Amino acid sequence: MKVLDRVSMLLRQKGNQIFSVPSDASVYSAIDMMSDKGVGALLVVDDGHLVGIVSERDYARKVILNGKSSKDTFVREIMTPSPITVDCNTSVEDAMELMTKNRFRHLPVLNTDGRIAGVLSIGDFVKWIVSSQDETIAHLEHYIAGDLCH
């Protein structure tokens, strides 16, 4: 596990379950789904195509702070349209740099056909890095102890 690994490895570890809503869904139904699934964002998919992403942050900033009703507001009104995506062969390092530079927390991943392969959150990347560091530490401990068979 290294930052040069591909995001496809993270998706294999995490799983590629995708939670999505159409753009004409109410914000209330989107927030309800996020709560039910324990996620902070949903992909917005119309006719099988990724058209946006909607997050809890969008809800807080564009609905609550503007005094709107989540039941009377559509996802298309608050979503981030045409979100930045990466493909399965993107390196972990490049994906993390993209998220940091553009200040977002959820990254849709597309396969070679341009279809949605999954979504990675900043938390998924943190888990990957921590796991990678633990593995490196274990290898170094074995090396220092002279246990070269592990």
N, C-alpha and C positions, 0 to 999 in steps of 0.2 A: 504494500500500500504506500504509494508515493504521490506527490502532487503532480507527477507526470502521468499517472494513471488516467484512464479515460472515464468520463462521467458515466459511461455504460456500466462500469464496475460498481459505482455507487447505486445505480438503479437496480442492479442484480441483487445487491445486499439489502436495499430498502424495499424493493418490490416496485412494480410499475402500476400500482392501482391509481386510477385517475378519477378525480372528482370534478364534475363540471356542471354548469348551468347554461341555459340559453340566454341570450342578451335581453330577451323580453320577460325574463323571470323577475319577480319582485325582489328587492333588496332583502326584505324580511325572509323570504324563502332561502336566499343564498346564505344569510347569516345563520339561519336555522340549520342548514346543511353543514356549514363549517363547524358549528357547535356539536352536532351529532357525530361528525366524522373526526373531530379533534384536529382540524387543520386551520391554518390561518389565511388561506387563499384558495380560490377555485378558478379553474380555467373557464373561460366563456367560449362556448362552442356553438356555432350555428351551422346547420347542414353539414356536420362533420368537419368543419374548418375552425381552427383556432382564430378567434376574432379579438380576444382580450383576456385580461385577468382581473379578478376583483378580490380585494383583501379586506381584512378587518380594519386596516389603516384607512382604506378608501371609505369604508362605512363611517368611521369616526370623524374623518375630516370633511367628507362631502355630504353626509346625511345629518348626523347628530349636531355638528357645529353650525350647520346651516338651518337648523330647525325644521328639517324635512321629516316626513313620515316614511319609515322603511317599508310600509305596506303599500304606499302610493308612489314609490320611486322605483324605476326599473334599473336593473343591473347595467344596461347600456349607458345610463346617465352618469354612472360613477366609476365604471371600469377603466382600466388603462387599456386603450385600444392598441392593437398590433404590438404585443409585448416582445421584448428582446428574447430570442431563443438561441439555443445551441444545438448541435447535433451530437449524436452518441459518441463520436470520436474526439470531441473537444476534451482537452486536458482539464483535470481538476484545477490546476493552477490558473489556466485561462478563464475558466468559468467563475472561479472565486474573484479574480481580478475584475471581470465584467460586472459582477454583482456589486462589488465594493465601489467601483468607479461610477456606476449608474445609480447607486443607493437603492437597491431593491432587495427583497428577501426571498423571493420565489422565482425559480428559473425553469420554464418549460423546456423539455428536451424532445427533439424531433428525431425520428429514424431516417434512414436513407431515402425513404419514399416521401418524406416531408410530413409524415403522420406523427401524432403525439405518442411519444414513447414513455413519458412520465414527467414528473415535476420534482425538482430538488429544492429544498429549503436551505437556508443558511445553517440551520441546525443539523441537517444531513451532512454538510461539509465539515462542520465542527466535529461530529461523531467520527467521521472518516479520518480526520487529522489526528484526533486523540488516539484512535485505534492504531494508526500508523506509528505514532510516537511510542505507544506501549510495545508494539512489535519490535521497534528499533532498540528500545531499552532492553528487552528480553534478549535479543541477539548480542548486544554489547555485554550484558552480564555473563552470558555463556562464554563469550570470547575471553573476557577478563579472567573467568574462572578456569580457563583452559579446556572447557568442554566443547571441543570443535565438532562433535558428532550431532549436535542439535541444530 
